[in-house]
Each structure stands twice: as C-alpha cells, then as structure tokens.
Amino acid sequence: MIFMLPAGIADGLLSGGAFVLIVVSWFGMRSISAGRISER
C-alpha cells in the first residue's frame, strides 16, 4: 500500500489549499478572531 502515499500527500495538499481559500473567502478582510458569525 506504499504506492498510495504520493496520492494521499497530493490529496492533502489540494484539500488544504481549498480549505484555506474557503476560509479566506468566508471571512474576507476582517480578522477571524474578531467575533462570532452571529454578530454580522
């Protein structure tokens, strides 16, 4: 099963990058720790 390691690493990098983009688009320019979502 060692041959699946490169695909797992690539999957982790791509999903991590997608997660970062989603978080940045969700919070925009305001600070993530600025407050709860319900305070909008």
N, C-alpha and C positions, 0 to 999 in steps of 0.2 A: 504493500500500500504506500510505499515511499514515493511512488511516481505521482501520487495525488497532492503532494506537498506544494509544488510550484503553483498549481491551480488554486489551492487554498490560500496561499500568500497573495496571489493576484486578486482573488475574490475579496479578501480582507482589505486590501488597499483601495480597490474600487468602491466597496461599500462604505469604507471610512471616509473617502472623499465625497461621496454622495451625501453622507450624514452631515459633514461639515458644511456643504453647500446648502442643505435644507435648513440647518440651524442659523446660518448667516442670513438666509432669505427670510426666515421667520422673525428674527429679532431686528434685522436691519442695522441701523447705525446706533441704536440705543444699547446700553450696557445689559448684558444677560442677567446680571445680579441687581438690576435697577428696581425690579419689583415683580409682583406676580402678574400672570397673564390677565387675571380678572380686573386689574386696575386700569385697563385701557379705556 
